[in-house]
Amino acid sequence: MEQTPKTGFAFAPGEVMLTVEYTETFSQQELAQNIQGNFNNFRTQLAEAYPELNETLLAEITVHPETIVTIPFGDGRYRSLAFVTISSYAEKPIKDADFDVATTHEQIAGFIEFAFSRLFDGEKVTPFVSHGVTLTNLSPNWHSTCSQPGQDGSGGPGARPAVAGAGQTAYQFQFDQVSDPHNYAVEYIRALAKYSTGAGVDVVILDTAPTLDTVPRPGKGDLLTAFPLHPLIQSLCRGGTLRIYRYDDDVAPLANRRMERLNSEQYGIGIVGHDYLMRDHGLFIAGMIHSIAPSARIHLVQVLNDYGVGTLDTIANGVAFTLNRIPWKTSPLIINCSLTIQMPLREKVIEKDGEQYIFNAHPSEFLNWHKLMENVAGKNLFADAMENTVRDMFEGLFNDSTLIVAAAGNDNKAGIPIPQPRMPASFAEVIGVGALNQDQSLADYSNIADAPEDDGIQTFGGDSVLVNPGAVNEFISADSLHGILGIYTEDGEGNRTPTGWGRWAGTSFATPIIAGVLALLRADGKTKAEALKVLREAQQETRPPSTPHNFFVTQG
């Protein structure tokens, strides 16, 4: 069994993300020098006002060209995201017994608090201008995961995957509308599924990458050879329908140290409650989309590590790769984000000892972001700024031809109000997706689909079941009959599965159903707005106001 990374980190130790804007054209080296000059001036001003910062921060901050991701606006303005180390804790192996999670979080919390006192003055944002660039925002380098369960800043699917039983191969989806079988939109989509294949549409999946590829890699083999009798793998991997872009080889070869560290024994990060390999998470999703839209070109872009964890910079590099390297400019584009950002939800603010905190469970005890979550004149500048750091990454994809579909998250559990959607699902420009059980009830793990709620769509995400209830080793697994069936070539210990089939559950797997249907609609000539209209009309006529749209699907 491979070494499992440590868990429980909300963001990369000792690192922050800087957002800068500028209008001049710089080389990558010049840009790094200018950002470095700007930030060191900013840091000096902060240290003069708050001398205690000198005890925790590096004396001089270095910005490396390969750690900068640039998103052009298209009107002569540029935005760059720079990921910089501000504390020596970034280089300390987290496996060491003396690695103190509290210390590294407190360092970042303290720095961010002081920085915001400079950038955000009351209701106003006051950017810092120096060296030809403008520092407009900064944040921790938040971790991201394949959607989150629980209240502890962990992450992971709604349920653990399960190897499918012998003979379970009925993977096709049927688009049935139980309450109103004569609904025009449902009948239209059902007909599309029979005659349309999604041809001419590109679908980008930002996710994990499998061990095996569509073509042989040195020492790894390939999917077609390993599973010659698997109908979905054979269909997906033949004829160039699926392309897999690996982080170290394709997406960010100059910045591949990040993914190496995330996967390493010394620095690796895993997910609380999901301490197993999930390299097939993205491949599973690709197979689902292909089963609905078999001629759509699918691009699986790796942004998460082998355990389903990424950072803001791995996602930003995936977005930049999509914008700059994938040839979709003349065709409709759909982005599938079966991941969430591990930034705290707004309703998690709690009062403790007269202060406000933004986490209420592990590792909340030491995340002392006091005062930052207070509302000023009806606004929450800190929460807005943190959300803007994520929006900064995706803004280049907000256009008239691109649809972004994202998982709402898997935070729900008994005894709490249904949690709000996580980012990027909560953005107005993104279609948030919640999960239903096979019986069309809300899945126990699912967050609210979107914000506002009636913007969201809920569909089948797979049933789950509690295993070993009451025992120390209890966990939630995909149901052996009603979890979603898909490609699963490698189990959580890295062993090849006997048939290549498995079952999974989570909002991660409701999302590709919506992505696949949108691919059919766009291939049939529907505009972005028309496709969304049809999808939202394919629901119960009796849907209460201000509730998500339920899109009913069955499998098998």
N, C-alpha and C positions, 0 to 999 in steps of 0.2 A: 504493500500500500504506500502511496506517495505521502510525503509529509504534508500535513494540513496547516495552512498559515494561521496566525493568530487572528482573533476577531475582536469586534467591539470598538472600532475606530470610526469616528464620524468624518474625519478628514485626514489628509496626508500630514504626518507629523512635521512640524517645522517649516511649512510651506504656505505661501499665499499666492493668489491669482490677482494680477494687476490688470485693469482695463484702461488702455490709453487710446486717444484719438488724435489724428493729425491729418494734414492736407498735403504735405510735401511727399515726394517719392524718395525713399531711403533704400539702400541695400540692407540685407538682413543684418550684416555686421554693424552698419551705421545705426540701424534701428535699435539693436541691442545696446549699443553705447549710449544712445540718447535716452532710452528707458532707464538704463542704469544710472545715468547722471540725474535724471528727474527723480528717481526713487531715493537715491542717496541724499539728495537735497531735502526731500520730503522727510526722510528718516531723521536727518540731522535736526530739522525744526521740531519734530516730535520729541526727540531725546532732550532738547534744550528745555522744552516745556514739561517733560515727564522724565527726569533723570533715571528713574528706576528701570526704564527700558534698556539702558546700557548694560544692565546686569543679565539680561536674557537674550539680547539680539546680537548678531554678528556685527562687528565694527564696520565692515564694508560689505555691501550687497553686490554680488556679481550676477549679471543677466547674460545668459548664454544664448546665442542665436537660435539654436535648435529647440529652445524652450518657448519660442514665440510662435503663436498661431494668429494669422492675419485674416480678417474677414472684410473684403471690400464692400463699401456701400453702393458703388456704381455711379456716384455723382462727384467724384474727385475727393471724397473723404474716405478715410481708412480707420478701422478699429483693429487693434491688436490686443491679444491676451497673452500676457507674459507670466510664466510660472517660476517663481523665485524662492530660494531658500533664505530664510531670515534667522534660523536658529540651528545650532550644531546638532540638535536632536534629530534633524532630518537624516543625518548620516549614522545615527546610533542604531545598531541592529535591534529590532523590537523583540527578538527571541531572547535577548539577554535578560537574566533574572532581575537586574537592577533597572530595566527600562520602566520608567514611571509614566503611565498613560496620562495621569492627572497633570504632571508637570508640562508635558508637551501641549496639552489642550489649554492649560492656563496661560502658557506663553502666547499662543495664537489669540486666545480670547482677550488678553490684556492689550496686545498690539492692535487688534481690530477695534477695540473700544477707544483707544487713544486716537487711532487714525480717523475714526468716524467723528470724533470731536473736532477734527480739523476739516474734514470734507463736508460734513453736514452740520450746518449752523442753524439750529432751530428748524424752520420749515424749508430752508434754502440749501441747495447743493452748491458748494464752492470748490470747483475743480482746481487742481494744482498744476500750474503751467510752468514748464522749465525744459530747456534743451530741445525746443521745437516740438514737444509732445505734451498732451494734456492728460494728467491722471484723473480719471472720472469716477473710478470705483475700485474697490478691492475686497477680497473675501478669502476665507480659508479655501484650500483646494479640496472641496468636498468630495467624498467618495460617492460612487453611484453603484447601483446593484440591479439585478434582474427583478425589480419590484420588491417592496418591503413588507415583512410581516411583523406584527408586534409593536410595542410602544418603546422600544429600547434603542432606536437608532441602529438596528441591525440591518437585515435585508434578506432577500431571497424570494423564490417563488411561493405561491400559496400553499403548496404541498410538495413533499419530496417525490421525485419520479419513481416509478416502479416498472421493472421489466415486465413486458406484456406476456400473458399466458400463451401457450402453444395454440396456433390456429387463429389468433386475433390479428386480422389483416384488413378489416373493413374500415378504411380510413376516409372514405369520401363523405363530404358534408351535404346535407339536404336542407333546403331553405323553406321550411314549413311555417305557416302562420296558423297557429291553432285556433285563436279566437275569431279570426276573420279570414277564412280561406279565399275569399273573393277580393281581397285587397289588391288593387291594381299594381302597386309598387312591388308587392311580394310576388305576384304572378310574373311581372316583368323581370325581376331578378332571377326567379326560377327558370324562366325561359332563357335568359342570358347564360345561365350556368350550363345550359344544354348546347347552345350554338356559339357562344363567345368563348375565347380562350385567353383573353387578356393580351393579345398580340399588339406590339407597338408601345407597350407601357413598361417603364422601368420601376422596379421596387428595390429600395435600399433598406437593408436591415442592419441596424447598429447594435452589435451584440457580441457574443463569444464566437470563437472559431473552433471547429472540430479538429481532432488529431488527424484524421484521414482527409484527403482532399479529393477533388474531382479527377485529378490526374496524379500519377505517382510522384511522391516526394522522397528524397533520399532516406532510406531506412524506415519509411512510414507506410508504403503501399497506397492504395486508393480505394475509394468507396465502391466503385463499380466492381472491382476484382474481389473485394472482401465480402460483398453481399450480392452475388450474381442473380439470386432468385428473389430479391426484394423489389417489388414492382414500383414503389414510390421512389426509392433510391435510383433505380435504373432510369426512370422517366426524368427525374430531376437533374441527374448528372450527365445525361447524354445531350449532345447537340449544343452545348454552350449555354443552356438555360440558366445554370447557376455559376457564378464566379465568386470565389472566396478570396478576400483581400486580408492578409495577415498583418497585424500591427507592425511587427519587426521588419517584414520584407517589403510591404507595399504602402501601408498607411502613413507610417512615420519612422522610416528606417534610421534617420539621424537622431531621433528621440526615443529609440527602442529601449533605452535603459529603464524607462518607466515601467514598461510591461515586464521586463526581466525582473525588476525589483518586486513588482506586485505578485509575481509567481514564485519568487525565491523563498527558500526556507528561512533566511535571516530577516528579510524585510517584507515577506508576503502577507497579504491581508485576505482573510476569509469572511464568512458571514455567520453571525450568531444563529445557531439552530439549523444551519445548512452547511455543515463542515464536510463537504464532499465535492468532488470534481463535477463540474457541469459544463464541460466543453461543448456538449451537443445542444445546449439551450438554443443557440442561434440556428443550428441545422434543423432542429425540430420545427422551429418557426418557418424556416424556408420551405420545408416539406409541406406544411399546412397551406401556405400561400400558393405553392405550386399545385396542390390538389384542387384549389378553387380556380386559379388562373394559370393553366399549364403552359401557356406561351409567353407569359410575362417574363421579361429579363430580370433575374434576381441577383442582386449584388449583396453578398454577406460581408460587411465591413467590421472587422474586429475592433472593438473599443473596450471590451471587458476581459479580465484575466480568466484563467482556467477555472476559477472558483466563483465566477460571476460578478467580480468587483472591478470597477474602473475609477477614474478620477475625472475632474473637470477637464484636465488637459487631454486625457485619452479620448474623451467624447469630442472635445473641440477639434482635435486632429482628425477624427472621423468625419465630422461635419465639413471641415476644410477639404478633405480628400474627396468627399461627395461633390462639393461645389467645383473643384478644380480638375479632378481626374476622371470622374465617371461621365461618359458621353451621353448625357440625357437631355441636353439643351433643346433639342427639337422634338422631344416626346414628353408625354405626361409623366410626372414623377410622384411616387408615393414613398414616404419614409415611415418605416416601422420601428418604433422605439419601445420595445418590451423591456424597459429599464426605467428606473426612477433615480432622482438625485436625493442623497441622504441628508438633505437640509431639513431642519425641523419644521413640522407643520405649525401653522400659526396658533391653532387651538391648544398646542402643547405648552403654552406659557403658564407657569405656575408661580404662586407666591411662596416664598420661604424666607423666614427671618427678615421680613420687610423688604426683600429684594425680589426681582423677577428673574426667572430662569427659563430657558427654552427647551430643556429636556427634563423629563420627569422620571427617568429610569436610567439604568446603566448606559452610558457613563455620565449621567447627569450630575452626580454628586460633586463633580469638580468643574463642570462647565458653567462658570460664573459670569455670564454675559449680562450682568445686572444693568438695569436702566435701558439697555439697548432695545428691548421690546416694548417700551412704553409708547403709547400714542401721544403725538404732539399735534394739537389742532386737528384731531380726528384722523391723523395719518400715522403710519408706523414706518418711519424712514428707514430703519434698519432692515425690517423685513422686506420692504420694497427694494432696497439696494441689493440684498442677497438674491432676491428673485431676478433682478435685472442682470446679475452676473451670469445667470443661466440663459436668460433671454438674449444677452449679448452673443452667446455662442450660436444660437439657432436663427438669429435674425436674417442671415443671408438666405435662409430657406423659406422665408415668409414671402411668397410671391403668388402670382395668379395661376401658375401651372403646377404647383407642388401642394400635395396634401400630406400632412404629418399626423400620424395616428400613434397614440401613446397609451401605455398601461397606466391605470389610475393608482395602482398600488395594492398591496395585500396586508394592510395594517389592521383590518377589522378582527375583533374577537369578542367573545361574550362579555357583557357587562359594561360596554362602553358605547357611546354614540358612534354611528358609522363615520369613520374619518373622512376628511376632505381629500380630494385628489392631490397627488404629489406632482412635482414638476418633472417633465414638461407638459404632462397631461392637462394641468390646470391653466395653461396659457390660452388666451382667447383664439389664437391662430392655430391651435392644435386640437384635434378631436380626441377627447379623453374617453377611455373604454373601461367599463366595469365588467364584472363577471357574473353570469347566472349558472345555476345548476342545471342538470338535464331536465328537471321538472319545472324550470323557468322561474324558480325562486332565486333571490339574491344569494350568491355564494357566501358562505360564512366568513371567508377571508377578504372579500372585496371591499375596497374603498368606494365612496361615491364616485361616479364616473367622471364628472367634469364640474367646472365652476363657471357660470351658474349651472345648477344641477341639470336643467332641461337642455343644456347644450350637449350633454353626454349621451353615449350609446352603451347599452349593456347587451352582452350576448354570451353564449355558452363558453365557459372557461374551464370546464372540467369539475367533476365532483371530487370531494376529498373525504378521508376517513381517519379517525384517530386510532393509532396503533399503540398497543400496550397502555390503555388508559389507566391512569393512577400510578403507574410505575415510574421509576426514576428515568427510564429510557423511553418514555412515551414520545411520540412524534406524529405529525400529520402527514399522511401519504396520499398520493393520487388514488382514487378508487379503482379497483382492479377491473371493473366493468364499465364505469362511467367517467373515468378520467379521460382526457383527450388522448387519442391514439396517434402516435407519430414516430418519426425516425429517432431511434435511440441506440446508437452503436457502441457506446462505452458507458459502463456503470460508474457509480460514484467513487470507486476505488481504482478506476483506470482499466478495468478488464473489459474485453470485447463481449458484447451481449450475444447470445446464441442466435437470435433471429433478426436483430436490428430494429425491433419494435419496442416501444415503451409507452407508458401512460404518465401524463403530467397534469397539473392543475394550477391555475393562477390567472390574474389579469394579463400576464405575459402572453397567454395562449388564447384569450378572447381577442386580443389586439390584432393578430394576423388574420383572423376571420374577417374583420372589418376591412383590413388592408386588401385582402384578396377580392372581396366584393367591390370595393372601390376601383380596383384594377379592371374588373369586368365592365363597370359603368364607364370608366374613362376610355377604355378601348372601343366602346360602342358609340363614342363621339360626344358623350356628355361633358359639359364644362365642369369645372371644379364645383361651382355652386349647384348646378343641376344634379350632379352625382350625390352630393350631400342631401339635397332635397328628397331624392328618391329613397335614399337609405333611411332617412328619418321618417318618411311616410310609411315605411314597411314595418308597422308596429300595431299594437292594439288600439282600436278606436277609443277604448275606454281609459286610456292612459290619463291618470290624474294630472292636473296642471303642475308645472314646476317640478316634474320628475323626469328621470332619464328615459330615453327612447329604448324600448326593448326589441331587439332584433333576434327572433327565435330561429335557432339552428339545431339540427340534430346530426349525429355522426353514426355511420354504420348502416 
